[in-house]
Amino acid sequence: MSAGPPTFTKQDRDLIRLEFMDRFGSAVSIHEGFWLRLWATGANKGQPKIPAAVRSMLDRGLVRVVEDGRRLPRVLFTDAGLRALVEMVDDARAFQPPERYSHLLAEIAELRGSSDD
């Protein structure tokens, strides 16, 4: 098994595209992450609902869940996750159509520029 750079699975990429797509002018920053819902009933009531793709990224150290108690928990990229996101952009098909992801592509270009320092 190789210890290459961290990468996202197809399931991860699908979730990232869904969460960071610009909808009705409400772009989400990669630095703010995306929200998780909470269990409404049952033994896990009040706990974050963690989808399989998020669980997989958590297990691989690409994201972390942040709970501040004032609002819904969020998923934030770790440094390894941000590096994998920068690499994801190298695939021209990753964020299509590009106008739906212009904010995200600009943030990633900024990350890429700051990592060259």
Phi, psi and omega in degrees: 000129183274153179255050181288185181294153180295140178225163178262144173282172177301318179298318178298311182298319179299316179295317180299314179299317180296313185288329186254008176290137178287117179243118175053037177077013181252074181287142179252132179282142176294338179280340177269341181072196178229157188278150171250148174278168178247150173293132182270333182219175174084190184296334182261015183310130179087350179271155178295138171275115185253108179298159182304319181296320178292319179300316179297316179292324176299313182298330181265004176075023181268337179220168173220155178259129181245126176237119179255359177081345182264336181212183181299149177295152180233159176255123179242146178284140171278178176301318179296321178295320178295321177296319179295324178294319177300317179292327180299326182293338179297337175275113184301338181274351188299319184233082180243141350287144187300332180294337177283347183235019186303319179297317180293316179297323178294318179295321180291321177299321177295318177299316181298318179295321182285338179279348178278350183292000000 
